[in-house]
Each structure stands twice: as C-alpha cells, then as structure tokens.
Amino acid sequence: MDSMNGIILSIILLAPLVGAAITLLLPEKGKLPAIVALITGLFTFVCTLHLPAHFNSGASGFQFVQDFTWISNPNIHYHLGVDGLSLWLVVLTGLLAPIGVLASWSSVKERSKVFYALFLVQQTAMLGVFVSLDLMLYYGFWELSLVPMAILIAMYGRNLTENSGPKAALRFFLYTFIPSAPLLVAILWLYAKTGSFDFATLQAAIGTHAFSTAALCWLAFAFLIAFAVKVPVLGLHGWLPDVFSEAPVAMAMVVAGKLGLYSLIRFHVGLFPVQARQAAPWMIALATIGILYGACLALVQKDFWKVLAYGTIASLSFCTLGIYGFTLAGLDGAVLQTINEGVIGAALFVLLGALYERFGTSTIANYGGLAKKTPALATLFVITGLALVGLPLFNGFVGEFLVLSSTFTGVSKGWAAAGTVGVILSAAYLLSLVQKIFYGPESQAVIAYPGKDLGFREQLVLWYLALIMLGIGICPNILLNGIESGVQQAAGYPTLSEQMKSNASSFVVIAQEISKGGK
Amino acid sequence: MNTALQSVPDIYRILPEVILTLTGVWIMLMDAAMKPSKSRRSLGWVGAFGVTAALYASLGQLSMPAGTAFFGTVQTDAFSVFFHVLICGIVLVALLLSLDTLPANQHHRGEYFALMVFGAVGMCLLTSAVELLVVFIALEISSISTYVLAGYRKNTGKGPEAAIKYFLLGSFATGFLLYGVAMIFGATGTTQINDIAALIPVAKSPSLVLIAFALLMVGILFKVSAAPFHVWTPDVYEGAPSPVVALMSTAPKAAAFALLIRLVYGGFPTLKPMWLPLLWAVAVLSMTVGNLAALRQENVKRMLAYSSIAHAGYLLAAFAGAGTSGIAAAAFYTAAYSAMNVGIFAVITVASGYDEKLPLIGDFRGLIHRAPLLGGLMLFFLISLIGIPFTGGFFGKFFSFTTASQGGAIWLPLIGLLNSGLAAAYYLKLVVSVAQAPSSNAPVAPKPQIGVAVGTALAFATIATLVLGIAPGQVLGAAKASAQTFATTISSIK
C-alpha cells in the first residue's frame, strides 16, 4: 500500500469528481443518484483513512507530496501535501461525505441528480483546500467551494419565508466572495515580487524579511479578513444564521468552521507569524466576546436553527481563541476542537433535520414532551449535547480544556475566565433546548404526531458519530500526536511569544473588566 | 528576410477573407435563386462550412513567415492568426446557433447568414490590416453587417430602434476614426501602422499626432464599448436578436481589441506614457460604470450588456503589463470572454427563443428544474463570468491582473477584483433565479428543444470555457507567441 502514497491525494480529490460525473450520466431513477453518491463518499472516506495509517508523525514537513507544473508561466503548480494540521481535517471531510448523503437520503426528493453531483463537487473543493500547497491552486479550491454551496442553498433552501432561500445563498456568496478579492490581490502581489505561488517558498521569502513591514501588514490583513469571514469570527458572521436556517442539512454541516480555521492557521499564522501575533490581541478579544455573544444569543432564540447558528459561533470562537494564544497546547486544542465541532455539528444537524422533517417547523415553542414518543432521538440528542458542552470523556471536553487551560497559563487569566463563563452558558442553552423540545408538557404537534422514532439509517449515522465523539474523548492522543507535529511551527518563535505576553498584559486589565462586567 | 516575405504569394495572406467573401456571395446568390418557399437552412450550413474552412486557412497561415502583402496593407503574423481563429470560431458558433433558432418562416433568412459571413470578413481583415485606410474599410464592412443584423426583428419596436441607434452612434465613431487617420497622415506622411512608430519622433507637429491618436482612440473604444463610449450597448443588445448579440458582443469586440493592441503597441509605442494612464482610466471607469449600472438591471440582456462593458475594463487592465506579457494577457482575456459570452447568449437564445419569451431575470426562475441541461449550462457560464476558478473567466481575469500587478499597478487589480465582487452580486441574481424552485403561479413556458446545430454550438462554447479554465497552457502559449509580434516595437519603449 505504500506505493499509493505518491498518488493518494489525487485519488482523494478525483474520486468525488468522478462520482459527480457518474451521477450526472446515470438516469434519475429512484435512489440511484443517492446510492452512487454514498458509494463515492464511502470510497473517498476509505481513501482518506490511508493518510493517518501511513502518516509518519515523527517527521516534520509535508507528506504524500505531489508536485508538478500545471501552468509554466505564470508559475502555477499542482502541488499537494498533507501535514499534521491538515491530516485529520481531510479525514473529517471524508467522514462527513457519506453522512451528508445519508442525512439527505429522504429529504431530497426532486432533482436529486443535481443535488448529489453538486454535493460531490463541494467535497472535492473542500478536500482541495486542505491539501493544496500552491497558493493559486488553494485559491482555486477556496473559490470553487462557494459555488455548489450557493447553488444548493438557492435550489434546496427551506424557503421559510418568501425567497429567503435565494437570499441566504446570495448573502453567503457575497460575504465570502468579496473579501477573497483582496486575498487574491495579496497573492498576486506576492507572486509579482517572488515569482512563486509555492507555500514553502513564500514562507521562506517572508521569513527572510524580503518585504517591508507595511506591505506585510496589508498582506496579512487581506489574508486575515478573507478567512475570518469564512470561520466566521465575530462581526463577520452575518451570513451564518440565514444559511443555517435555509441550507440543506448536508451543506449546512460543512459550511462553517474548518475551512476558515484551517486557512487561518496555515496561511495567516503560517505565512505571517509576526503580523499574526500583532493581530492576536484583537483576535483573542473578538474570540472571547464571540464565545459569550454566541452563547448568550443562542440562549434566547426561538428557532432551533438559530440556536445552532449562534452556538456554532460560540464554539468556533473557542478555536480562534486557541489559535491566537500561540501556545502549542492551544493550537492543538484549536485544531482538535475544529474537528470536534465538525463531528458534533454534523450530529446536531442530523438530529434537528430529523425533527424538521417530521414536524415541518423549527420553532422551539411548537415542541415539548417529545422524549416519550421518540426515546432514541432524545437519547442521541442528549449524548450529542453533552459532547458539545464538554462533559469529560467526550471529545468536546478535551478541546475546550486544552484551549482554556493554555489561555489561562499562556495568554491571560481574564480571557480564560471569560471563556469559561462561555462554557457554562453553552451548557445552559443546550440543556434548555433539550428541556423545551423533549420534556415538559406535550405540545399540540407532538400529541398529533403518530410517534415514529428515528429510522435505522438515522440511528446508524448518529450512533456512529456518537462513537467517534466518545472515541476522541477517551484517547485524543491518536489525533493529537499528528496535530502537534503540524502546529509546532505555528506555535514556535519563542522570542515573539515574549513580546506577545507584554502585548497581552495590557489587555489583561480590559479582560478583567469584561469578565467582571459579564457577571 | 525580404526574400522570405516575397516567397509567399499575396493571396495566401488573405486566404481566410477570400474564402469568407466567396461563401457570403454564394449564399446571397443561392438565396436569390431559391424559391421563396424553400427552407434556407442549407444556406446556414454552407456558411458554417465556409467559416470552418476560413478557420483552417488561418491556421495554415501559421506555417508562413510573418510578413505583409498587397503593398504592405495586410500583415499575417501569429497575432492576426490568433484573432482570426477566435473570430471564425465565434461566427461559427453564432451561425450554428441561428440555424435552429431563427424561425423557419422568417423572411430574408438567407440574407441573415450572408450578413454574418460578411461581418466575419470585416472582422478578420481588421485584425490583419496594417494600413489605416484598410483598417477603416474593414471596420465599415464589419459594422454595416452588424447594423443590419441588430435590427433584424423588424416587427418589434426595439429592433429598428437598436439598429438606428447603433448605426448613428457607430457612424460618428468611425467618423472620428477617419479624422484620426487623416490627421496622422498629415503629421507623419504615412498611414502604415508599422511605419508610424519610427516617424512620430520626427513628426512636423507633435500636437497633431496627439490629436490624431485621441481621435483614433475614440473610434476604437466605441467599438469595444468601453466607458465613456458605452451608452449604445444596452439598447442595442436589448433590441437585437439573441443569436446576433452572441456574435456582436464578442467578435467585433475581439477584432477591435486586436486593432487597439496593434495600434498602441505597433504604431504608437513611443506614446506609452500618454496612452497608458488613459487606458487605465478607461479601464477603471468601464469596470465601475458597467458593474454599477448592471446592478440595477432587471432585463437579462441589458444586464449582460453592462457586464460586457465591465469586462472590457478588466481586459484593458492588462495593458498595464510590462513587455509583451500585457498583450498576451489581453489576447487570452479576449478568448476567454468570447467563449463564455457566446455561451451565455447561446443558452439565452435556446431558453428564451428568437422572439424572447423570457426578457427578465425573474422569467428565468426555475430554469434548472424545467430544463436541467440548459439550466446547468447557464449556471456554468455565469460562474465563469463571475470569475470562479477552473473556468475561462477566472484565468482571463487572473492573467490580466497578474500582468497589471507585475507592471507595478497593484491598485488596478484591487479595484478590478473588488469590482468583480460587485459583479458577482448581479450575476448571482440570475444564478439564484435559475436555481430556485419554479414559482407555482408562473406561466408554464414550453420546454426548450436542443437541436443538433444548437447542441454543437453549446458544446463548443462549453468546452472552450472549460479548457481555458483547466488547461489554459496551450491557448496562453498561442497568445504569448502572438504577442511576440510586437516584441521589437515594445523594446523601443523607454
């Protein structure tokens, strides 16, 4: 199997595309498109598992590298590779593909050919983002990832109100597309100066102070904004609630988080270590406020998609907090938490999607006392919820613990305290959601409901995800070993971390104020 | 070198134009000879065949050494061949498109095919002419055909309006051009583009050269519909039949861009400090005006008309590039723009028909649900127009802006890309309209039929857009080779 190492990444990228082409060519008969997509997704997932099986976590640098010239002038390479940072994100993407198909199994009834073809193209785009080491190739996949998403939201939006699906699609696309214009300009500027789009070459060129400080500041800012929108970081999150309410489940579970967070670590922190540390105080402040803001807003939402949206803002802010603390443990925690968020978010989307499919409403007030009728749904919801709030033995605990403890020791006690309040709030919104939907007096809709619990397909997906949550929670080191080798470089620069601390200390005062004021 | 020049008979240098002319004449004669009741469909195939032959003849010119013919009035080189192939390709697609979509009982259907082919003669000649009077004649041949074609829907109000507007404004523009030619002759004593460069430094009156150059620019920028000479575009596109817009929004523009490149790099390289800021200003103005105006349009063809103004702006940004890279980027952009624009108008023609049943953005609602293939293609071309990677539109913009930033004007890509963000907003209106579920109370439009000819046309445009986006190497190589034509004159720029 080692002979596969040289081409495995290309196989992973091509498999969904081939699947998409097959889906389009086959007739739209019954579940045929879904079956093809499921087989493709499973195949891709198995291929991604090849990576951790053959990954050498002792070695530094990129593995499974493929590099040949795509276009000679301008000098664009088809350059792929994986390191500890992207390794598990690729696996996560592979894992979520069959789950996305199963989640759409019964909800997508019309035009399923188009749906699954675009779904698979989206897989290629996301996988491409994680494995591209040529900035132009990376940008290509980054932009490409917007297109199927926007079209699918427009085509299969829930249309809660008149035209709200297309509006969410427009908003999502423009929010991400416009900030990527400065990103492309920054990439072009770097190319004009260095003649290369290669990640390592550019990293070296920036590291040897080939550019003026002012120029680097602008470049880093352009990179930061483009990625921060995609995460989304607080203040740039305007697209998220709409998309969560409107997007089909399989799309919504991959739209936020991992792409933006990965890009922040790889390209913002990785290419511009000095500028990233200058931006760190701001990012930490935004992240902490984001945790509190997201959790507080989730607490008062009337619609469960909105609860999930603001909850996601809070949990993604944990990741941002971990990244910009620049401690090894924090970055480990951030990457792990990104993966956790992917798994838990997927489970929550499947659960809420199951509710929406059965009752046709996302208003929480229409539910109540559902636990008696659907015990399996309630059980799985509680398990997922506990993983999200960070109960020990679950994956959420490890990630949050790493981030908060490293923030406490490495950045500032005040921010860490504020973040911890966020954890409590997240427990509050989730438990209150569980309470309102599954317990208490039965609502009209629930009384009228014939009482069909989760089907086999849904149970399979959810227990599987629950097992993964538990697995990561019990032995996180399987993931952390690899992750650590990938983020070491980002956490490096000891001289800078001193400077960071002095920067951060001025923020401690503010932090303390906020954490006091927050109570 | 001179012996090599003379070894090629002059006629080979204009072989594509000769083939096209003969085809056009043949169609016209056959049209007159045929019974009025007989279908003119075969004449369209004759036209398509002639255009294909011309395309191959142009490719054959690549094997000849670059050189002039007919007393230095036309020049074939890699540059002219690049644009010949492009224009013949566009006209071929437009002819195939018209074959299936022109109503069968339409009068003067034969004439229509002949006009398209005659237009191609003018456009092709425009890209190889190096004598300003031949340039003028070529421009007139191409323009007059398009004036007539623009007004082809005689029984609608908008058709004649489009033709008259286009004709009046276009005549003024060519008038400006002719004035420019006269003045450049007065200043330098020649109308040979290749000789002008050497004569400008010794011109009797430098200010006359500048005025002449400005007048020439007005004429050409009108033809490429760059702001501020763009006002005719939306009205004409709205009034003209869609297959004609597919042609006239691309081929005459490609020819005019070829002329612009030949003129500024071949004839006036020494004035670069003058024309570069001018073209930058026009580029920024075109992008901004085009995109802002397009945002407010509800009519699909008007929206695409404004978007084509913006695309002219993106293309002009390439002129900032140093050396020949700018020319290569501009040539590539022309190809990419033509492929996707012909494509989208082809889709519109099929979906909305010759008599335009679907004029508004909202009318396209649910197209992908009604006709998945057509809707999918429409989304594909729109994505390319937005400039998403792995489509021709992306690499066009990418090369244009790369050369601009290498030429030291980093603000130009910044404005350009922010503009393409703006452009995404209105393209997306159409994207979501096509993608969203059809409204329940909308009148049911008949399912569009895709015949053999139209299918071929759509396939050509799709494959071209895709190839330019995934493997642009070969076309880019051809564009670079064509740019080498101007290597010597460019090196004279200080």
Boltz contact constraints between the chains, C-beta under 6 A:
constraints:
  - contact:
      token1: [A, 71]
      token2: [B, 473]
      max_distance: 6.0
  - contact:
      token1: [A, 74]
      token2: [B, 402]
      max_distance: 6.0
  - contact:
      token1: [A, 140]
      token2: [B, 389]
      max_distance: 6.0
  - contact:
      token1: [A, 143]
      token2: [B, 388]
      max_distance: 6.0
  - contact:
      token1: [A, 143]
      token2: [B, 389]
      max_distance: 6.0
  - contact:
      token1: [A, 144]
      token2: [B, 389]
      max_distance: 6.0
  - contact:
      token1: [A, 147]
      token2: [B, 383]
      max_distance: 6.0
  - contact:
      token1: [A, 147]
      token2: [B, 388]
      max_distance: 6.0
  - contact:
      token1: [A, 151]
      token2: [B, 435]
      max_distance: 6.0
  - contact:
      token1: [A, 154]
      token2: [B, 432]
      max_distance: 6.0
  - contact:
      token1: [A, 154]
      token2: [B, 435]
      max_distance: 6.0
  - contact:
      token1: [A, 154]
      token2: [B, 436]
      max_distance: 6.0
  - contact:
      token1: [A, 155]
      token2: [B, 435]
      max_distance: 6.0
  - contact:
      token1: [A, 166]
      token2: [B, 432]
      max_distance: 6.0
  - contact:
      token1: [A, 166]
      token2: [B, 436]
      max_distance: 6.0
  - contact:
      token1: [A, 169]
      token2: [B, 432]
      max_distance: 6.0
  - contact:
      token1: [A, 170]
      token2: [B, 428]
      max_distance: 6.0
  - contact:
      token1: [A, 170]
      token2: [B, 432]
      max_distance: 6.0
  - contact:
      token1: [A, 173]
      token2: [B, 428]
      max_distance: 6.0
  - contact:
      token1: [A, 174]
      token2: [B, 425]
      max_distance: 6.0
  - contact:
      token1: [A, 177]
      token2: [B, 421]
      max_distance: 6.0
  - contact:
      token1: [A, 177]
      token2: [B, 424]
      max_distance: 6.0
  - contact:
      token1: [A, 178]
      token2: [B, 421]
      max_distance: 6.0
  - contact:
      token1: [A, 181]
      token2: [B, 417]
      max_distance: 6.0
  - contact:
      token1: [A, 181]
      token2: [B, 418]
      max_distance: 6.0
  - contact:
      token1: [A, 181]
      token2: [B, 421]
      max_distance: 6.0
  - contact:
      token1: [A, 184]
      token2: [B, 417]
      max_distance: 6.0
  - contact:
      token1: [A, 185]
      token2: [B, 413]
      max_distance: 6.0
  - contact:
      token1: [A, 185]
      token2: [B, 414]
      max_distance: 6.0
  - contact:
      token1: [A, 185]
      token2: [B, 417]
      max_distance: 6.0
  - contact:
      token1: [A, 188]
      token2: [B, 401]
      max_distance: 6.0
  - contact:
      token1: [A, 188]
      token2: [B, 402]
      max_distance: 6.0
  - contact:
      token1: [A, 188]
      token2: [B, 405]
      max_distance: 6.0
  - contact:
      token1: [A, 188]
      token2: [B, 413]
      max_distance: 6.0
  - contact:
      token1: [A, 189]
      token2: [B, 405]
      max_distance: 6.0
  - contact:
      token1: [A, 189]
      token2: [B, 410]
      max_distance: 6.0
  - contact:
      token1: [A, 192]
      token2: [B, 405]
      max_distance: 6.0
  - contact:
      token1: [A, 192]
      token2: [B, 406]
      max_distance: 6.0
